[in-house]
Amino acid sequence: MNHIPEHIQIALLHYIEQTATPEEVRLVEEWNASFDDERMYDEATEEDIKTSCIRVHDKLMHKVMQEKRRRVIRLWSCAAAAACILFVLLAGGYWYSHNNRDNRMMQQDINPGGNRALLEMANGVHLDLDKLATGNVTTRNGLVIQKKENGQIDYIVSKRTGTAVVNPEYHTLSTPRGGEFSVTLSDGTRVHMNAASRLRFPSVFTGANRKVELLYGEAYFEVAAQAHSPFWVQVNNQDSLPVNIQVLGTSFNVNAYASQQITTTLVSGKIKVNTRLLKPGEQAKSTGSNTKVMEGDSEAAIAWKNGRFEFNGSMEEIMEQVALWYNVEVIYKTKIPYHFVASVSRHEPVSRLLHILEETGKVHFSIASNQVIVLP
């Protein structure tokens, strides 16, 4: 707005007075479109607008005093008013549009995931665990399966039966997109499963080894120590050979979603991934028998278990996690070539999470039905 051509000044004056010809309306609209409105107004505050109006008026009046022509005085004064009015109207329009988009996102909001899982037993019986009443007990072949107040289930070997269960059954626990679940196995090992994950395990451990299979997804293990009975986790990968993790008493996280390498992060204790030994804080990335060990961020790796997202990556990497937890489809209208770092609660509705990412000014979103749309 440092220099407004005289023909634009006249068009602005007529535009404000509502006497503009179609040609003058076109000129005003083209002049307005020549500014990067969103960038300019996204950074503006109400005080900025007032200051800008004063600055424009002062510059114009200074030019007026130099030229000392009555017609120009009136013309430039009106042009200053027109410029300020347009600035305020455009800024207000942008803010209204921005707030309106936030309101629309909130109206179509999507709640976070929660405790949801399906237990498939050896006899084909399926239990919808999130609908199972607290305290509900299922007994089978001397095994007690109980749902606790915190929503998790415990496998308990009855004292009467003890280890007499010679032929253990294999059960499969599955979480859907938008679900997570915790289970305590019969040896006391606790497994917390992230969304879209599947774990196969024996109802009771017998023999020299304890072995479970993470068929896909992500799980955090807190293994009960039994010096004479190592704990094994076989992690399946659709594109290569399984990865075998040998465990003594320890805590670790395994991420085995289909689109990624199998990533094992050791929090405490000691584990061996294939043939590679890990120390606490280290991370192994595996593809079949090929395993690389590096320093890891254990807090970030298990943030999901503690109810948080710890984002440190591309928009695609972030939205993979969002899609799984909120059970949404992500549609990209453009590629976002930026790296994002953010810490967000997993208990927030999706609009809150998207708003935090939008505050970077590098990405915008809209929500339509069960879709999150990524916009420039």
N, C-alpha and C positions, 0 to 999 in steps of 0.2 A: 504493500500500500504506500511505499515511499513516493511513487510517482503514478498519478492517475491521469491518463490522457483526457484532454478537454471533451472529446466526444463521448467518453465514458462518463465524465462528470455530468454532462447534460442528461444522458440516459438514466443515470442514477437518480438525479433530481426528479425527472418525470416518473421514474419507477416508484419512488417514495410517494409522490403526489398522485399516483395511480392515473397518470395521463400519458403513459408511455405508449408509443406505437409498437406494433409487432416487431419491427426491426430493432427498436430500442430494447425491448424485452430480450430479444436474441442476444444483443450485445452485452447486456447485464449478466445473462446466464453464462455466456462464454467467458466473460471476465471472472465471474465467480468460480467457474470450473477450472480456471488456470491455477488456482491455489490447491495445495495438498491439504484439503480440509481435515481429513482424519488425523494426519500427523500433527497438524498445527493445533487442532482443538483438543486432541487427546492429552497434550501437555499443558493446556491452558487451564487456569482457575478463574473464578469470578473476578478476583483482584487483577489478574492479568488482563482481562477484557477491559476493565475500567482504565487501567494504566495505558493500554494500547489506544483506547479512544482519546485519552488526553494527549498522548504523544502525537497521534495523527492530527488532532485538532490544532495543536501547537505548531506543527510543521506547516500545515496548510495556512494558518493565520500569518505565519512568518512570511510565507510566499505572497500572501494577500497584501501585507503591509509594503512589501517591496514593489509590487505592481501598481498599487494605489488606483485601481480602477473599480468603480462601484459595481459594474456588472460582474466582475471577477470576484469581488468580495462576497457578493451574494451567492455566486456560483460555487466558490470554494467552501464557504461556510456550509452550504447545503450538501456539498459533496462529502465534507467531513462528517456531517450528521448521517448521511446515507451510508458511508463506509462503516461507521461505528454501529449503526442499526443493523446493517447486514452482518457484521462480525458477531454481534450479540445473537441475532437470529440464527445464524449458521451454527454458532457454538451451542446455543440452546437446542437446536435441532439435533446436533450430533450427540449431546448429552442425553437428550430424550431418547434417541435411537439406541444409545448404549445401554441406558437404564431399562429401556423397553425390552432389549434383548435379554438382559439379566432376569427381568420379570418373567419373560416367556420361558426361560430355562427353568426357573423355579416352579412355574406352573406345570411343566412337563418333567419334573424332577424324578430321579431314580434313586431309590434307597440303596444303602450298601448291603453287601451280603451278610450272612449270619450262619448260625449252626444248622447245617443241612447235610444229611448223609443217608445213604442206603446201604444196609447190611445184607449181603447175600450169603445164606448158610448152605452147607453141603447138600442138604435135602431139597434145595430149590426154594426154600422159604425166603421171602424178602421182607425186611423190616424197615419202614420209613422212620428213621431214628429221631428226626426233629419233631415228629408228631407223637412219638412215644411218650407216655406220661412219666414224669419224674418218679423214681422209685420202682418203676416197672421192672420185674425180674423174669428173665427167661431161663429155664433150666433144661439142659440137654446133655445126656450121657455124663452126669456128674459135674457138669460145668454150669456155673451161674454167670449170666450176663445181666448186669444191672446198670440202669441209667441214673446218674447222680444229679444233684441239684444244679451243678454248674453246666449241665447239658452233655457231658462226656459219658462214655460207657466204660465199664470195667469188666474184664474177664477174670473170674475168680474160680479157682479149683476148689471144689467142696472138700472140707476137711475129712468127711466120711470116705470120699472116693480117693483123695490124695492123688498120687501119680499112677493110679491103676488104669487110667485111660491109655491103653496101649496103642490104639489106632486113632490118632487125632484127626479131626475133620479140618478141612481148609475153608476158611471164610474169606470173603472179599468185601472190603469197605470202600465205597465210592462217594466222593463229594462232587456235586454238580458245579457248573459255572455259577458264581454267586454264593458259594457255600464253603464252609470249613468245618472241621470236626476233630475231636481228640478222643483217643482210645488208650486205655491201659491194658496191655497184653497180660497173659496169664503169668508171666515171669516178673511182672512189675515194670516192664519197659513202657514208657509213655511215648505215643506218637501223635504229633499234631499235624493234621493234613490241611494243605491250602486248597483253594478252589480247583475244580477240574482235575482231581487226583484219584488214584486207585491203588489200593494196597491189598496184597494177598498174604495171609498168614495162617499158621495152624492154631486151632482153638486151644491146644495145650502143647508145650514144647517137651519133646522126649528125645533121648539119645544124647550124644556128645556135643552136638551143635544146635544152636537156635538160628533159624533162617526165615526171613520174610522176603517178599518181592514187592518192590515199588514198580508197578506196571507202567505208570506215567504220572506226571504232575510234580508236586513238591511236598516234602514232608520234613519235619524236624523231629529228631529222635533223641530221647533221653534214656539211654540204655542202662538197665539194672545190671550191676556188676556181678558176674559169676565166673570166677577165675578159671574153673575147669570146664566151662561151657561157653566158648566164644559165640558172639552174636554176628550174624552175617546178613547183609542187605544186598540182594541182587537187584540191580537197577536196569530195567529194560530200555533199549533204544531202538526205535523202528528202523534206523538206517545202519546199524552196526551191531557188533556183538554186545552182550550184556556187560555191565561194569559190576565188579564184585567188591564190596566194602567189608573188611574184617574189623570187628569192633571188640574192645574190652569195655569196661565201664566208662562211658563218655557221652558227650552231647555234640551233635553235628546236624547240619542241614544239607538236604539233597534236593537240587532243582533239576528235574528231568522232563521239562515240557518239550513237546515234539520239535518246536522250532529252534531249540537251543542245544548246545553241548550239555552233557551232564556235568553239573557243577556241584562239588562237595566242599562244604566249608566246615572246618573243625572249630568248635567253640571251646571245648575242654577235653582233656584226656588224650587218647591216642587211637588213631585208626590207620588202616592200610587200604589204599585205593588201588585195586589190581596189585601191583608190586611196589607202589610208592608209599612211603611212610609219611604221614602228615603230623605236624606239631600244631598246637593251638594257635589260631590266627591265620593259618595257611589254608589255601584253597587249591583244589585239584579240578582241572577241566579235562574231561575224558570223552573220547570217541572210540568206543570199542576198547582194544588193548592199548591204545595210545593215550597216555596220561601226562599232563604237564602240571607241575606244582608251582605255585607262586604265592606271594603275600596276598591276603584277602582282607576284607572288611567284615568281620563276623557280626558286628552290630547291624550293619546294613543288610546282611544276608538273612538275618532272622527278624528284621523289623516287622515283616508281615505277621509273624507269630505274636508280636507284642502290640499289634493293633495300629501299625503305622506303615505308610509308604515312605521309603527313602529313595527319591528319584535322583539319578545321576547318569543321564544318558540322552539319547535322541528321542524325538517325539514318538517314533514308532515303538521304541522299547518301553516308554512310559505307557502308551496306549494299549500295549499288550497286557500289562498288569491291570489297567482300568477295565478292559474288556472282560477279563476273567472274573474280577471281583464284583463288578456291577452287572455282569451278564448282558452286555450290550454289543452291538455291532458298530465298528468304527469305520466311518466313511471319510476319505481324504479328498477334499476339493483342491488341495495344493500340497506340495512337498514343503515341510518346514525344516530348513537347513540349519537348525540351531541345537545346541547342547543345553539341557535344562537341569538345574539342581534345585530340589525342593523337598521339604518334609511335611507330610500331610496325614492327618488321622484317617484311618480306614473306616471310621464310624460316621464320617460325614456323608451327606447326600452328594451325588455326583456333581451337582451344580456348584457346590462350595469348592470342590477340588479343581474344577475347570476354571472357576473365577480366579483362583490363586495362580494358575498357569497363565491366564489372560493378563494378569497384572505385569507380566514381563514386557507386554507390548509387542511380542513377537508372534502371537498366535491368538485366534479367537475360535469360539465353538458355538454350535447350536444343538439343541436336542429335539429330535422328532421321533415320537413313538419310542421304540427301543434302540434308537440309533444316536450316536454322538458324531456330529459332523465337524471335521477339522477345517477351519477357514484361515485365510491369510490375515 
